[in-house]
Each structure stands twice: as structure tokens, then as C-alpha cells.
Amino acid sequence: MSAVPNSPHSIRVLITGGSRGIGLEVARDLAASGHQLWLAATTEKVREAAARLGPAHRASRVDVADPNSVASLFAEIRSEWQGPDAVIHSAAELGQTGNFWQLDPEKFAHTLRVNSAGAFFIAKAFVQSWLDTAPKHRLHRGKIVFFAGGGAGYGYPQFLPYGTSKAAAARMCETMSMELDAAQIPVDVNIIAPGANDTSMLAAVRAAGGEVRTVVPFSKPIALCRWLLSSNSDGISGRFLHVNDPYPTLSPTSLRAEALKLRRIDL
């Protein structure tokens, strides 16, 4: 089986938040499909996770909320790979829960820095790496995949920091896509709603009183990630996709300009 649908080539993928949860589940699938992975997370456990995937894979510790840490990560990757072909950015924190007037301002700001600014730091470093190394070894379009979540597309009481930060990431994704297109940089950036997956974060949501109607198996966000990394999704960018969307049928020409984007609903 080829590593990437419609391509005989494996690609090099950076996965942040790769030591646990959905990041690790996606990593396991991509490793089994022949991709080379570089896992990144805040704890030393990320090196253990990469080692379990096999000798072809690497790992580094990173604080995505610190642009210097992100820059060091990409410098380390480039010393061995020249640069990743794609990045799946799953690193995030749930943040403090409760009514907004009860939240600690510093904790609120920290969640936005991890989940929103962190996405910006990773995407910026990836595109800079892409521009520096693309003529040397690129075989296909660059791919950036962000993760959204509860509260990104709708109000979710008691989870304001998380929802706010993920809604910001969705708008960031659309704007980045517009700028990449205008600059004729062949990198697609999308954000996905993976559904409620059985992770430690979901357990924390439940413990905080969050409503969880249906648990979605990891196979669904894994399949969407695989599609977004493949040539099948080339040119689809700036979109907010849910794992239950009919994405295999989509193409850049079939999508309406406003489809799968966050929008104000007119009267």
C-alpha cells in the first residue's frame, strides 16, 4: 500500500502533541502507512512514544507557546530532514473551566497562548521552513492540519478559554490560506473538528460538567488526517471540516467560496 493515496512517496510529518491522545493515535496510523514522523510534545514521554513507533521516527520536546522553543524544534528537524513536508498540530490544553467571571485572567491568557498563538508559531515556522527548503526536495504540496473542538463553531458554556482559542485558530486557518494563495505558496492549511474522542481531555470535559452526546472513534479523525495529507485534498485550504463531512467527494472547484468556514448568520 502506498504511504499517501495517489502518491508512491512517503512524506515527513511533524506531529505536535504526539505523545498522547489523538496526536499519538494519528502518529501510529501514519507510521504504519510508511510515513516518517517527528513527534513533539512538552514531556519526555514523547521520545518514548517515537521509539515505540520504530527507529525511523524522531522526537523532541517543545513548548508551542514559546516561539523560541518552536524555532529550536524546526532547526533540529532541518538538521536531519531539511524540513517537514506536513505538520499536524494537535498540541492543546483544555484550560480553566467555569463561568467567565470566575476565571483567572492569567490562566485564560495562557490557554490562548498555547492554543491560538501556538498554532500561529507552528504554522509560521513550517512555512518559513518550506520556503527555505522547497526547491531542494519537495515532491508535493505542503500541508498544515489544525484541530478545533467543542466551542470552536458554537457557544459552549463553562469552556470559554478553550472555545475562544479554537475559534481563533479556525479564523487563523482561513486567513493564512488566503495569504498563502495570494503569495502562490503551495501549502494547504485546514482545521478539523475531530468529534469527541476518548482522550484524557474528554475525561476532563466530562469531569467539568461538559455535555458529551456521542463518542467518536479515533478512526474518523485519522481518516480525515490521511485525506488532508494526501494529494486528493490538494487545493482545498482554509476550511473547517468535520469528520462526518463528505470530504472524499470535495474538490477545490466543487466547494462554494463560503462553504466550511465560520460565518455570521444574517437576519
C-alpha positions, -999 to +999 in steps of 0.1 A: +000+000+000+014+034-009+020+057+021+000+085+006-031+080-016-023+087-053+014+090-045+041+064-042+061+086-019+060+087+019+062+121+035+078+136+066+053+147+091+057+168+123+030+159+148+027+182+178+010+168+209+023+134+196+029+118+230-007+110+238-044+113+228-054+120+192-019+131+182-004+097+192-033+078+175-027+096+143+010+090+146+005+053+150-016+052+118+008+073+097+038+053+109+021+021+099+015+036+065+051+043+059+055+080+067+084+093+086+073+111+118+088+137+141+068+138+173+069+169+195+054+174+230+061+191+263+072+160+282+100+134+278+073+108+271+073+119+235+107+103+230+093+070+243+063+073+220+085+078+190+108+049+199+078+026+201+068+036+166+102+024+152+138+036+145+128+057+115+109+082+138+122+111+158+110+132+187+117+165+205+104+184+235+087+217+226+066+243+242+044+255+214+035+287+234+072+297+232+083+309+197+119+303+206+112+267+215+093+263+182+122+278+163+146+254+180+124+225+171+124+234+134+161+239+135+166+204+149+143+189+123+160+207+094+194+195+106+182+159+098+153+162+073+159+197+058+123+203+068+089+185+072+065+181+043+035+185+066+025+193+101-004+180+122-008+204+151-027+186+178-010+201+209-035+220+230-048+224+266-084+225+278-078+254+301-097+265+331-135+258+332-164+277+347-183+309+342-162+336+326-164+360+356-149+333+378-119+326+355-083+336+364-071+361+338-036+347+336-048+312+331-072+324+304-044+342+286-021+311+289-047+289+272-050+314+243-012+315+240-010+277+239-039+270+216-041+301+194-006+317+194+009+282+194-009+274+162+005+306+147+041+299+158+040+264+144+024+274+110+048+304+106+079+282+113+066+255+089+060+279+061+094+295+066+110+261+066+090+252+034+102+283+016+138+277+026+139+240+016+112+236-010+134+237-041+157+210-027+134+181-021+096+188-023+076+163-042+041+176-034+021+204-017+028+213+019+000+205+044-009+221+077-037+205+098-050+222+129-075+207+154-107+226+165-131+212+191-161+220+213-169+257+212-150+265+181-181+267+159-207+274+185-211+286+221-201+261+248-208+274+283-182+268+310-154+263+284-148+298+273-109+297+271-109+265+250-137+275+227-123+311+222-088+298+214-101+272+189-124+297+172-094+319+168-075+291+152-103+285+127-102+321+116-064+320+116-066+290+093-088+308+067-067+339+067-035+320+064-049+302+034-058+334+017-023+348+022-006+316+011-028+316-021-021+353-028+017+346-024+014+315-046+029+293-019+017+257-024+007+249+012-028+239+022-039+247+057-071+234+072-087+228+106-108+198+116-134+191+142-125+155+153-156+149+174-155+138+210-127+112+211-119+091+241-089+110+254-078+124+288-091+158+276-126+143+271-124+129+306-116+164+319-145+178+299-169+153+315-155+160+349-161+197+344-197+190+335-194+193+298-221+177+276-208+148+256-235+132+234-216+108+213-180+095+214-164+094+180-138+066+173-103+076+165-106+061+131-127+091+119-102+119+126-074+095+115-091+090+081-096+128+077-060+135+085-049+109+060-071+126+033-058+161+041-022+149+038-029+132+005-029+146-030-067+140-030-071+172-010-047+194-030-060+229-033-086+226-006-075+251+020-088+275+046-117+251+055-132+240+088-140+203+082-159+179+105-151+142+105-186+135+093-185+158+063-185+141+029-149+152+023-138+124-001-162+140-026-149+175-023-127+193-047-115+230-050-139+236-078-169+219-061-167+239-029-186+272-026-164+301-015-182+303+019-186+266+025-170+251+056-160+284+071-170+303+102-196+329+093-220+354+108-256+343+101-276+372+085-311+381+096 
